[in-house]
Amino acid sequence: MDMSAFMKGKAKQLPEEEKVITHLYVDEAGQPIPFKFKAIPTSVVDGIRADCTIVIVGKGQRIEKFDKDRFACRVAIATTTFPDFKDPELLKSYGCVDPVDLAKAILTLPGEYTDWIQSCFKLNGYSDSYEELVGEAKN
């Protein structure tokens, strides 16, 4: 079997796409502004998963608490290249420090917020429902 196709540098670029997520923000012509996305590597998702897991130790027990909602939002923030939810000026304009809070302030309609999260997970290669994805991330 030829392993050369798997050698470093042979993989295609991570997928990118544009999609209109919200109709609340429009350009000068009144057209909705599409969000831009780029898939993120597994190592980034692993880091986000670790950041969203809190270990509580007490009374001889070790309990892990996983914040699935924060995890999903942080994956979507890392996948979204435009708008940049980490932009200091944009954060300041909404009075936010945390990009998660900014994402929720910009995407105020719950359906749009959910569509954004699902679009980002799908681009990253997940094909299951949001609940299944979060369940998988916990394991």
Secondary structure, 3 states (H helix, E strand, C coil): CCCHHHCCCCCCCCCEEEECCCCCCECCCCCECCEEEECCCHHHHHHHHHHCEEEEEECCEEEEEECHHHHHHHHHHHHEEECCCCCHHHHHHCCCCCHHHHHHHHCCCHHHHHHHHHHHHHHCCCCCCHHHHHHHHHC
